[in-house]
Amino acid sequence: MSNSPQITFISRALLVLSVLFVLTAHAVNVVDSTASAKDTVFASPSASVSACPLHDRFTALFEASPHQMTPFAICPQYSQSTCCTGAYEGEIRTSHDLISQSVSALIPAPQGAQCFAGLDLLRCMPCSPFQSHYVQLRSNSLKATVSVCQSVCDSLYADCADSVVAVPTTREDASESTVAEHFDNAFDFCEALFLQAATAQPFALQLFVDSTDDAAHCLSMARECTVGDYEAHYTACDPATNTRQLVYVLREQSSACRGGAPAPASVTGLPCHVACEQGSYLPLGERACAKCAPGTFSIGGGFREESWKTLPEDLHVRTYCVDQNGNRLTENTQCGWSTSDYQAHSGPIGDNQASVFEFDVTMVREGQVRFEYRVSAELNFDGLFFYVDGALQGSYLQNLDSFETVAFPLGTGIHTLRWSYRKDYSTAVGSDAAFLRMVEVSGMSWADDFCTNCPPGTISKAGQGQCTDCPANTYASGVGNAKCQPCPADSYSFQGARACQKRQPCTDDDRSPIYTECQNGERMLYYEWNTPVICDTASAHLPTPIQVPCAACNPGLYRPPDVMDDRCLACPLGSISQDGATCEVCEPGFESLEMLDIAIFETLPAHMSTGCSGNCGSAGWRLLGDHADSGIGHGHAVQSWLQLDVDLEQAGTLTLLLSGQAQVQQRSQLSIGVDRHRDSATDQGQQEWVYFYRTFTATPTPMTIQLPSAGFYSIRLTFEANGGAAGDHVNLHEIQVTGVNHETNALVGGVRCVPCEAGYYADEAGQDQCKPCSPGHFSDEGATTCLECPANTAQPLPAQSQCVACGRNTFTPQGATECLINDCHFSPLAGV
């Protein structure tokens, strides 16, 4: 590189210094390649900031001491503290600064993103407030000494290896050469950079490359430390004074920074044990608790996990599978608990295996562990087991269609908490898994050091121990919200939303029919939008109310001609109704089959209820005339249920006619829960739900469940959606229950006439129950009378379909109940 005679004395001096910054820029860029060029600064070997030495030579370009320049768009990392003046910033903006000119003189066309970014960042380096640590002007001279760490030269040499140098090559076989070709090593390259600048007389620059790479004595690749690089820690309690200190140390991820901001001063004489309850925290370095601000919460010295993006890393969670003897499974390293859909689940395992999820906690004071769980498994055989220090605390073998919360106390010391989903030797039912939605441990410290921001979709008032969901049609984006924002008129949201969704045009599925009470044989039919309203009602209209006849009666019920309201009566015993208007008497040889049969869903029948929890698209199951459905438009984590309570006077059956659709079967499922109460319909303390699961089919398909004994039963159909399609749903076309007590349920009636079973008879019309044949008699199916057993046959039992032939040397008359021995006599012959 030749010198132009037009270059001024000042420009020549800056040209020499610019080479220094070329070296340093590359070095920093390599250290933190993930940071943008604007975010990278040089480290200083000392934390103190002194005057800017270049000001002594170039007052127009550099300030005497660092100052704030806002805005400083070209070099924002030095906006708060810079040695540059606005004049020098202008030259950087237009690339007319002398550093850019010096760079282009040696490397006219940088190659590679790392090299180009480093050289681009280089222009800002003279503005560093730590100028005095790298540049030392000799007194009464225009000479300077610069110390450069060896790592700077190494990085610069590697990053710009493919860049062509503007130095005539001495090789005969090439007209140009790259940095890697022209220089054998990084030191030669650095030396050449300074030699190019050294021709700018009378200013001279002395280069010193420090091979020790000690950032305290040379220009380093490390970035400068900031206040944010330090984290606070309390020392152990001094038992003599019952006090502790708050000290600041570099964060683990900030250990590579050098110089810059010093660590904050330690705080001494702090009390050791300051207990702060839920909703409060102990600010760092303070002596008294403070209330959490709105939009935050604290649990009072512990942790809570409920997002489940991953298994909690801070707790050093362990998850694995074991066989029936407790030996770890080594052939399947993926076996264990995992997370999805805001919950942790036990994952797939085989028979006689267990999936384990555990971690250790250190309790400094008495506290508790609290968690929300759900089990979907084989009743009384597979389930979730919770242990503290190896001791069983709770076993959960019942199936649940919703999450339950339990809590257990924890004393001081170290404890191992373990959740284990265990299977027996056979059978998989339901999801065959256990689920955890929330785990909370309090007492791990005397107080929280800070309050945690509420997650998106939730808010809190001041001093809260937990956050609450935003109600429907409101939202809270981001974290730390104290107030939910209303959705715009053209949008909606479910409970706990972090954003609103655009309302779609309304369809027939978005409305439900509503009937008024029947009077004089007629009623009004009108429609209401499903609650919550999630469609655009501004562009749609509900149908005009119309007058319609009273509802038809369900099978087994009828409405007499003189009844003008919506009452349906049960047909007299021994008769049936199939049209809902008249009763038909069963003929001799037949009996009426009595049951609760619901096939019309216009109004919610007695003893039936519905509801929905989660991000529901409707308030529960919808009544749509010839069927009921679980609702549509549901969001995430929904449980829409329909429950029927019945009193059985004898063992019976439950038959459901079902259909449905689900784009992804694993995301939506239907469970049928059956619970037999111990004593009465109101006895909820002894619930033992048995669950059956059903996949969806487009064609209505029956499903029958045995109800083994008399008693009070609750039957619950639960549609569960976990992130499935909004159109997923299940349809109930008919529900039949036999064995129901007539006295407690007025909806029980005869639905059809069935022939008497063999061994029974009905000699008159209108029988609700066939009579058994007496001993000595028998009958075929559909008999109107019983027949006597023929001679030499017998039947000692009632209700039989045939008689039994007598053995040899026995006899009977007709209608006998047992066989008789023949009356034989023996006499010897005369004279014998």
Buried (B, 14 or more C-beta within 10 A) or exposed (E): BEBEEEBEEBBBBBBBBBBBBBBBBBBBBBBBEEBEBBEBBBBBBBBEBEBBBBBEBBEEBBBEBBBEBEEBEBBBBBBEBBBBBEEBBEBBEEEEBBBBBBBBBBBEEBBBEBBBBBBBBBBBBBBBBBBBBBBEBEEEEBBBBBBBBBBBBBBBBBBBBEBBBBBEEEEEEEEEBBBBBBBEEBBBBBBBBBBBBBEBEEBBBEBEBBEEBBBBBBBBBBBBBEEEBBBBEBBEBEEEEEBBBBBBEBEEEBEBBBBBBEBBEEBBEBBBEEBBBBBBBBBBBBEEBBBBBBBBBBBBBBBBBBEBEEBBEEBEBBBBBBEEEEEEBEEEEEBBBBBEBBBBBBBBBEEBBBBBBBBBBEBBBEBBBBBBBBBBBBBEBBBBBBBBEEEEBEEBBBBBBEBEEEEEEBEEEEBEBBBBBBBBEEEBBBBBBBBBBBBBBBBBBBBBBEBBBBBBBBBBBBBBBBBBBBBBBBBBEEBBBBEBBEBEEEBBBBBBBBEBBEBEEBEEBBBBBBBBEBEEEEBBBBBEBBBBBBBBBEEEEEEEEEEBEBBBBBBBBBBEEEBBEBEBBBBBBBBBBBEBEBBBBBBBBBBBBBBBBBBBBBBBBEBBBBEBBBBBBBBBBBBBEEBBBBBBBBBBBBBBBBBBBBBBBEEBBBBBBBBBBBEEEEBBBBBBBBBBBEEEBEEEEEEEBBBBBBEBEEEBBEEEBEBEEBBBBBBBBBBBBBBBBBEBBBBBBBBBBBBBBBEBBBBBBBBBBBBBBBBBBBEEBBBBEBBBBBBBBBBBEBBBEBBBBBEBBBBEBBBBBEBBEBEEEBEBEEBBBEBEEEEEEEEEEEEE
